[in-house]
Amino acid sequence: MRRPLAAPLLLAALVVGAVFLTGAGVVAGTLVTSPAQLAANAAPPPPDVLTAPVEHRVLHETVVLRGTVVAGQTVRVAPPAPGGEGASVVTKVPFATGATLRPGQVVLEVSGRPVVVLKGRLPVYRDLRPGATGDDVAQLQDALAALGHDRGDDPRGTFGAGTKDAVTDFYSAAGYVPRPAVADDGAAVDGARAAVTAAERAAEDTRDALLDNRDATRTKDLRKARGRAAADLADARTALARARAAAGPMVPAGEVVFVERFPARVASVGVVPGSPVTGSPMTLSSGRLVAQGHLHDHQKGMVRPGQKVRILDEETGDEVTADVVTVADRATPRHTGPPGDAGTGGGGGDAEQPPGDVPVGYLLTAAPGEDLPPGLAGREVRLTVEAASTDGEALVVPVTAVSAGADGRTVVTAVRADARQDRVEVRTGTLGDGYVEVVPLAAGRLAAGDEVVTGVAPAVPRETP
């Protein structure tokens, strides 16, 4: 009898079926997600707080601007007028851009005539001829004396015989013959000399006639003739003296250029031998090199004379320290009229401006403690002005860590060791380099090494399975 075995087999089948169904339920549970869970998975995670440490450091408040290295004086060389027929043509260019110049050197030759650089403050505005007087004559005499050509007995400021000799010697030393003040090949002096000779003979004749006279009725007329002859002789001699004074060498305005300090430099050369002369063929610079830039309205109040400036040559990486010398009280106008009429100053790359005089900022001039290399002349540089600094090391935080509450208080939020956020009221000070000086109003509430909140990292959505 095998029948009793049926019950155990049925029980075993039921157990196996139950185990299968349980496993299938578990698998289905892992694959099926409820709508609520889907929404929860799509929501962004809690935001992350960004923090930065509180630091102890010396903080510098800086103003950064573009600038240009320029000389204390810039002089444009005006070409001399041609001595005869024809246009002015460059015949010699002895120096290239950047060359160093000494007093008395010929910097340019135009149509065979020299242009000589001399030391002086006054610009040339007229030809200097014998008989001229004035401060510009005195300047010429001083410049020639410095080269060894003394004015003799001439009073300072008077172009007399001694100055003529000095001018003649000066031109001779340069290898040229000076231009005559009176271009008549000496005809005026010769004519005046002949007039003196004739007057001397007439005076002698009237004197002899009076001595030989035995007729009393003629004595009165002969005496009158002698007096007139003597007056004519005096006038002739005066005319001769004037002709001689006016004759001699002159210094044309176009043949000298004065600069205040030496060594001077050739700032630019725009011609070569054979070029026709138009405008200014050469520019000279004199004096120590300085850096100039223009401050914007919001920067002007932060900069004043005496502050330190770092001058950076971005091409070479060289940097020198300078001092702010001047800050203009008024904005500098820049003429944006016809091309080629641009003024001096840095700040290239400006947007197009309307015609007229447009203010570009307040001119700042910075002078270095040591001479800048001559090669920097005309080069653009970056100027960093140290407008303020903390008195030694100060407690500083990133500027993004400081906020103003609705109650008007300035605070930073410190993150404590237990992740608790603590609002600390502070007083701010010097601002610079992306940091700000802070002083906690309650002592001990903030110290170097504490972490302060600077922002919140953006949340990144979770990927949906």
C-alpha positions as CSV (number, residue, x, y, z in Angstrom):
1,M,0.0,0.0,0.0
2,R,1.7,3.1,-1.3
3,R,-1.1,5.7,-1.0
4,P,0.1,7.4,2.2
5,L,3.0,8.9,0.2
6,A,0.7,11.4,-1.7
7,A,0.3,13.8,1.2
8,P,4.1,14.4,1.7
9,L,4.6,15.1,-2.0
10,L,1.8,17.6,-2.1
11,L,3.3,19.5,0.8
12,A,6.7,19.6,-0.8
13,A,5.2,21.1,-4.0
14,L,3.4,23.8,-2.0
15,V,6.7,24.8,-0.2
16,V,8.6,25.1,-3.5
17,G,5.8,27.2,-5.0
18,A,5.8,29.5,-2.1
19,V,9.5,30.0,-2.2
20,F,9.3,30.8,-6.0
21,L,6.5,33.4,-5.5
22,T,8.4,35.1,-2.6
23,G,11.6,35.5,-4.8
24,A,9.6,36.8,-7.7
25,G,8.0,39.4,-5.4
26,V,11.4,40.5,-4.2
27,V,12.6,40.9,-7.8
28,A,9.5,42.8,-8.8
29,G,9.9,45.1,-5.7
30,T,13.3,46.2,-6.9
31,L,12.1,47.0,-10.4
32,V,8.9,48.9,-9.6
33,T,9.2,52.5,-8.2
34,S,6.3,54.4,-6.8
35,P,5.4,58.0,-8.1
36,A,6.4,59.5,-4.8
37,Q,9.8,57.8,-4.9
38,L,10.3,59.1,-8.5
39,A,9.7,62.7,-7.4
40,A,12.0,62.3,-4.4
41,N,14.8,61.0,-6.7
42,A,14.4,63.9,-9.1
43,A,14.6,66.6,-6.4
44,P,18.1,68.3,-6.0
45,P,20.2,67.3,-3.0
46,P,20.6,69.6,-0.1
47,P,23.0,72.5,-1.1
48,D,26.6,72.5,-0.2
49,V,28.0,75.5,1.7
50,L,31.3,77.0,0.3
51,T,33.7,78.3,2.9
52,A,37.1,79.9,3.1
53,P,39.5,80.4,6.0
54,V,40.0,83.6,7.9
55,E,43.6,84.8,7.4
56,H,46.1,87.1,9.0
57,R,47.9,89.1,6.3
58,V,49.0,92.6,5.2
59,L,46.3,93.8,2.8
60,H,47.0,96.4,0.1
61,E,44.3,98.4,-1.6
62,T,45.4,98.9,-5.2
63,V,44.3,100.9,-8.3
64,V,45.4,99.3,-11.6
65,L,45.5,101.2,-14.9
66,R,47.2,101.3,-18.2
67,G,50.0,103.8,-18.8
68,T,52.7,104.9,-21.1
69,V,56.4,105.7,-20.4
70,V,57.1,109.2,-21.6
71,A,59.9,111.7,-21.3
72,G,59.7,114.8,-19.2
73,Q,60.0,116.9,-22.4
74,T,59.2,116.0,-26.0
75,V,60.3,118.4,-28.8
76,R,59.4,118.1,-32.4
77,V,62.2,119.1,-34.8
78,A,61.0,121.7,-37.3
79,P,62.9,121.5,-40.6
80,P,64.9,124.6,-41.7
81,A,63.6,126.5,-44.7
82,P,65.7,125.9,-47.9
83,G,68.3,128.5,-48.5
84,G,67.7,128.8,-52.2
85,E,65.3,127.5,-54.8
86,G,63.6,124.1,-54.4
87,A,61.8,122.2,-51.6
88,S,63.4,120.9,-48.4
89,V,64.9,117.5,-48.8
90,V,66.5,115.4,-46.1
91,T,70.2,114.9,-46.9
92,K,71.5,113.2,-43.7
93,V,69.9,111.3,-40.8
94,P,72.8,110.7,-38.4
95,F,70.8,109.0,-35.6
96,A,68.2,106.3,-35.4
97,T,65.3,106.1,-33.0
98,G,66.5,105.5,-29.4
99,A,69.9,107.1,-29.9
100,T,71.4,109.2,-27.1
101,L,72.3,112.8,-27.9
102,R,74.8,115.3,-26.5
103,P,74.7,119.1,-26.8
104,G,76.1,120.4,-30.1
105,Q,75.4,117.3,-32.2
106,V,73.8,117.6,-35.6
107,V,70.6,115.5,-35.4
108,L,69.4,116.1,-39.0
109,E,70.5,117.7,-42.2
110,V,68.0,119.2,-44.5
111,S,69.0,120.6,-48.0
112,G,72.6,120.7,-46.8
113,R,71.8,122.7,-43.7
114,P,72.2,121.3,-40.1
115,V,69.8,121.0,-37.3
116,V,71.8,121.1,-34.0
117,V,70.5,120.2,-30.5
118,L,71.5,122.5,-27.7
119,K,70.6,122.8,-24.0
120,G,67.9,125.3,-23.1
121,R,64.4,125.8,-21.8
122,L,62.9,128.3,-24.2
123,P,61.5,127.0,-27.5
124,V,62.8,128.6,-30.7
125,Y,60.4,131.1,-32.1
126,R,62.5,133.4,-34.3
127,D,65.7,133.7,-36.2
128,L,68.5,135.1,-34.1
129,R,70.4,137.9,-35.9
130,P,73.1,140.3,-35.0
131,G,71.7,143.2,-32.9
132,A,68.9,141.0,-31.4
133,T,68.3,141.1,-27.7
134,G,66.3,139.0,-25.3
135,D,66.1,135.9,-23.2
136,D,66.4,133.6,-26.2
137,V,69.7,135.4,-27.2
138,A,71.0,134.8,-23.6
139,Q,70.0,131.1,-23.9
140,L,71.9,130.8,-27.1
141,Q,75.0,132.5,-25.6
142,D,74.8,130.1,-22.6
143,A,74.5,127.1,-24.8
144,L,77.4,128.1,-27.0
145,A,79.6,129.0,-23.9
146,A,78.9,125.4,-22.6
147,L,80.5,124.2,-25.8
148,G,83.5,126.5,-25.5
149,H,82.4,129.4,-27.6
150,D,82.3,132.5,-25.4
151,R,80.4,135.7,-26.2
152,G,83.3,137.9,-25.5
153,D,82.5,141.4,-24.3
154,D,78.8,141.2,-25.4
155,P,76.3,141.8,-22.6
156,R,74.3,138.7,-21.8
157,G,71.2,138.8,-24.0
158,T,72.7,141.0,-26.7
159,F,73.8,139.6,-30.1
160,G,77.0,141.6,-30.6
161,A,80.4,141.1,-32.1
162,G,81.5,138.6,-29.5
163,T,78.4,136.5,-30.1
164,K,79.0,136.6,-33.9
165,D,82.4,135.1,-33.3
166,A,80.9,132.4,-31.1
167,V,78.3,131.5,-33.7
168,T,80.9,131.4,-36.4
169,D,83.1,129.1,-34.3
170,F,80.1,126.9,-33.4
171,Y,79.1,126.3,-37.0
172,S,82.7,125.7,-38.0
173,A,83.1,123.1,-35.3
174,A,80.0,121.3,-36.7
175,G,81.4,121.4,-40.2
176,Y,79.2,124.1,-41.7
177,V,79.3,127.8,-42.7
178,P,76.7,129.9,-40.9
179,R,74.1,131.7,-43.0
180,P,74.6,135.5,-43.4
181,A,72.2,137.7,-41.6
182,V,72.1,140.0,-44.7
183,A,72.2,138.0,-47.9
184,D,73.7,140.7,-50.1
185,D,77.3,139.5,-50.3
186,G,78.4,142.4,-48.2
187,A,76.9,145.1,-50.4
188,A,75.4,147.0,-47.6
189,V,78.6,147.3,-45.7
190,D,80.6,148.1,-48.8
191,G,78.1,150.9,-49.7
192,A,78.2,152.3,-46.2
193,R,82.0,152.3,-46.3
194,A,82.1,154.1,-49.6
195,A,79.7,156.7,-48.2
196,V,82.0,157.3,-45.3
197,T,85.0,157.7,-47.6
198,A,83.1,160.3,-49.7
199,A,82.0,162.2,-46.6
200,E,85.5,162.2,-45.2
201,R,86.8,163.7,-48.5
202,A,84.0,166.3,-48.6
203,A,84.8,167.3,-45.0
204,E,88.5,167.5,-45.8
205,D,87.8,169.7,-48.8
206,T,85.6,172.1,-46.9
207,R,88.2,172.4,-44.1
208,D,90.9,173.2,-46.6
209,A,88.8,175.7,-48.4
210,L,88.1,177.5,-45.2
211,L,91.8,177.6,-44.3
212,D,92.8,178.9,-47.7
213,N,90.1,181.5,-47.9
214,R,91.2,185.2,-48.0
215,D,87.8,186.6,-48.8
216,A,85.9,187.7,-45.7
217,T,82.6,187.7,-47.6
218,R,83.0,183.9,-48.2
219,T,84.0,182.9,-44.7
220,K,80.4,182.5,-43.4
221,D,79.4,180.3,-46.3
222,L,82.6,178.1,-46.0
223,R,82.1,177.6,-42.3
224,K,78.5,176.5,-43.0
225,A,79.7,174.1,-45.7
226,R,82.3,172.7,-43.2
227,G,79.7,172.1,-40.6
228,R,77.4,170.3,-43.0
229,A,80.2,168.1,-44.3
230,A,81.1,167.2,-40.7
231,A,77.5,166.2,-40.0
232,D,77.3,164.2,-43.2
233,L,80.5,162.4,-42.2
234,A,79.0,161.6,-38.8
235,D,75.8,160.2,-40.4
236,A,77.9,158.1,-42.8
237,R,79.9,156.6,-40.0
238,T,76.8,155.8,-38.0
239,A,75.3,154.1,-41.1
240,L,78.5,152.1,-41.5
241,A,78.4,151.0,-37.9
242,R,74.8,149.9,-38.3
243,A,75.6,148.0,-41.5
244,R,78.5,146.2,-39.8
245,A,76.4,145.4,-36.8
246,A,73.7,143.9,-38.9
247,A,76.1,141.9,-41.0
248,G,77.6,138.6,-39.9
249,P,76.3,135.1,-39.1
250,M,72.8,134.4,-38.0
251,V,71.1,131.4,-36.3
252,P,67.9,130.4,-38.2
253,A,65.1,129.1,-36.1
254,G,65.0,125.8,-38.0
255,E,68.7,125.1,-37.5
256,V,68.7,124.7,-33.7
257,V,66.5,122.8,-31.3
258,F,66.7,123.3,-27.5
259,V,66.0,120.6,-24.9
260,E,66.0,121.0,-21.1
261,R,68.2,118.1,-20.0
262,F,70.9,115.8,-21.4
263,P,71.4,113.2,-22.3
264,A,68.5,113.6,-24.7
265,R,67.1,110.8,-26.9
266,V,65.8,110.4,-30.4
267,A,62.1,109.5,-29.8
268,S,61.1,109.0,-33.4
269,V,62.5,109.4,-36.9
270,G,60.1,109.5,-39.8
271,V,62.4,110.2,-42.8
272,V,65.4,108.8,-44.6
273,P,67.9,110.6,-46.8
274,G,66.1,111.8,-50.0
275,S,62.7,112.2,-48.3
276,P,60.9,115.4,-48.8
277,V,60.3,117.2,-45.6
278,T,56.7,117.7,-44.5
279,G,55.6,118.2,-40.9
280,S,58.0,117.1,-38.2
281,P,60.6,114.6,-39.5
282,M,62.0,113.9,-36.0
283,T,61.0,114.0,-32.4
284,L,63.4,114.3,-29.5
285,S,62.8,113.5,-25.8
286,S,64.6,114.9,-22.9
287,G,64.6,114.5,-19.1
288,R,63.9,111.5,-16.9
289,L,61.4,109.0,-18.2
290,V,58.2,108.9,-16.2
291,A,55.0,106.9,-16.5
292,Q,51.6,108.5,-17.2
293,G,48.1,107.1,-17.1
294,H,44.5,108.3,-16.8
295,L,42.4,107.6,-13.7
296,H,38.6,107.1,-14.0
297,D,36.3,109.2,-11.9
298,H,35.8,106.5,-9.2
299,Q,39.6,106.0,-9.0
300,K,40.7,109.6,-8.6
301,G,39.7,110.0,-5.0
302,M,41.8,107.0,-4.0
303,V,45.1,108.2,-5.5
304,R,47.2,111.2,-4.3
305,P,50.8,112.3,-4.6
306,G,53.4,110.3,-2.6
307,Q,51.7,106.9,-3.0
308,K,53.8,104.0,-4.3
309,V,53.3,102.8,-7.9
310,R,54.6,99.6,-9.5
311,I,55.5,100.0,-13.1
312,L,55.4,96.7,-14.9
313,D,56.7,96.1,-18.4
314,E,54.5,93.3,-19.5
315,E,56.7,92.4,-22.5
316,T,59.8,91.6,-20.3
317,G,58.2,91.2,-16.9
318,D,60.5,93.8,-15.4
319,E,59.0,95.9,-12.6
320,V,60.2,99.1,-10.9
321,T,58.8,101.1,-8.0
322,A,57.9,104.8,-8.5
323,D,56.0,107.5,-6.6
324,V,52.9,109.4,-7.7
325,V,54.1,112.9,-8.5
326,T,50.9,114.6,-9.7
327,V,47.2,113.9,-10.2
328,A,45.4,116.3,-12.4
329,D,42.4,118.2,-10.9
330,R,40.5,118.1,-14.2
331,A,39.9,115.4,-16.7
332,T,42.2,115.4,-19.7
333,P,40.4,116.2,-23.0
334,R,41.4,114.2,-26.0
335,H,40.7,115.6,-29.4
336,T,39.0,113.0,-31.7
337,G,39.0,115.2,-34.8
338,P,41.0,114.6,-38.0
339,P,43.4,111.7,-38.1
340,G,46.9,112.4,-37.2
341,D,45.9,115.1,-34.7
342,A,46.1,112.8,-31.7
343,G,47.6,114.0,-28.4
344,T,49.9,112.2,-26.1
345,G,49.0,109.7,-23.4
346,G,48.3,106.0,-23.0
347,G,45.2,104.0,-23.1
348,G,45.0,102.5,-26.5
349,G,42.1,100.4,-27.6
350,D,39.3,102.8,-26.5
351,A,35.9,102.5,-28.0
352,E,35.0,104.8,-30.8
353,Q,34.2,108.3,-29.4
354,P,32.1,111.1,-30.9
355,P,34.0,114.0,-32.5
356,G,35.3,116.8,-30.3
357,D,37.2,116.9,-27.0
358,V,36.3,113.9,-25.0
359,P,37.5,113.6,-21.4
360,V,39.5,110.4,-20.9
361,G,40.4,110.6,-17.2
362,Y,42.6,112.4,-14.8
363,L,46.3,112.4,-15.8
364,L,48.5,110.6,-13.3
365,T,52.3,111.0,-13.4
366,A,54.6,108.6,-11.6
367,A,58.4,109.1,-11.3
368,P,60.7,106.2,-10.5
369,G,63.4,106.4,-7.9
370,E,65.9,105.2,-10.5
371,D,66.3,106.0,-14.2
372,L,64.2,103.9,-16.5
373,P,66.0,102.2,-19.4
374,P,65.8,104.5,-22.5
375,G,64.2,101.6,-24.5
376,L,61.0,101.9,-22.4
377,A,60.3,105.3,-23.9
378,G,56.9,105.2,-25.6
379,R,56.1,101.7,-24.4
380,E,52.8,100.8,-22.7
381,V,53.0,99.6,-19.1
382,R,50.7,98.5,-16.3
383,L,50.6,100.8,-13.3
384,T,49.5,99.5,-9.9
385,V,49.0,102.2,-7.3
386,E,49.1,101.2,-3.7
387,A,46.2,103.4,-2.6
388,A,46.0,102.0,1.0
389,S,47.3,99.2,3.2
390,T,46.7,97.7,6.6
391,D,49.0,98.6,9.5
392,G,50.8,95.3,9.6
393,E,49.0,92.0,9.4
394,A,45.2,92.2,9.8
395,L,42.3,89.8,10.0
396,V,40.9,89.4,6.5
397,V,38.3,87.4,4.7
398,P,37.2,87.1,1.1
399,V,34.9,90.0,0.1
400,T,32.2,87.4,-0.8
401,A,32.1,86.4,2.9
402,V,30.8,89.8,4.0
403,S,27.1,90.6,3.8
404,A,24.7,93.3,5.2
405,G,21.6,92.3,7.0
406,A,18.2,93.8,6.9
407,D,19.0,95.4,10.2
408,G,22.0,97.3,8.6
409,R,24.6,95.2,10.4
410,T,27.7,94.0,8.5
411,V,28.3,90.3,9.3
412,V,30.2,87.2,8.3
413,T,28.9,83.7,8.9
414,A,31.4,81.5,10.7
415,V,31.0,77.7,10.5
416,R,31.9,76.1,13.8
417,A,33.4,72.7,14.4
418,D,29.9,71.2,15.0
419,A,28.7,72.5,11.6
420,R,26.7,75.2,13.4
421,Q,26.6,78.6,11.5
422,D,27.3,81.6,13.6
423,R,26.6,85.2,12.4
424,V,29.4,87.5,13.6
425,E,29.0,91.3,13.3
426,V,32.2,93.0,12.0
427,R,33.6,96.3,11.0
428,T,35.3,96.4,7.6
429,G,38.5,98.2,6.7
430,T,41.0,98.1,3.8
431,L,39.8,96.4,0.7
432,G,42.2,94.8,-1.8
433,D,43.2,91.7,-3.8
434,G,39.7,90.3,-3.4
435,Y,39.9,90.4,0.5
436,V,38.6,92.8,3.0
437,E,39.9,93.6,6.5
438,V,37.4,92.7,9.3
439,V,37.3,93.5,13.0
440,P,34.8,91.5,15.1
441,L,32.8,93.9,17.3
442,A,32.8,91.2,20.0
443,A,36.3,90.1,20.9
444,G,37.1,86.5,20.3
445,R,34.2,85.8,18.0
446,L,36.4,85.5,14.9
447,A,40.0,84.3,14.6
448,A,42.5,83.3,11.9
449,G,41.8,79.7,10.8
450,D,38.0,79.9,11.3
451,E,35.9,79.0,8.3
452,V,33.4,81.6,7.0
453,V,30.7,81.1,4.4
454,T,31.5,82.6,1.0
455,G,28.6,81.1,-1.0
456,V,26.5,78.1,-1.8
457,A,27.5,75.5,-4.4
458,P,24.7,75.0,-7.0
459,A,22.8,71.8,-6.6
460,V,23.2,69.0,-9.2
461,P,20.1,67.0,-9.9
462,R,20.3,63.2,-9.3
463,E,20.1,61.0,-12.3
464,T,16.8,59.1,-12.7
465,P,17.2,55.4,-12.8
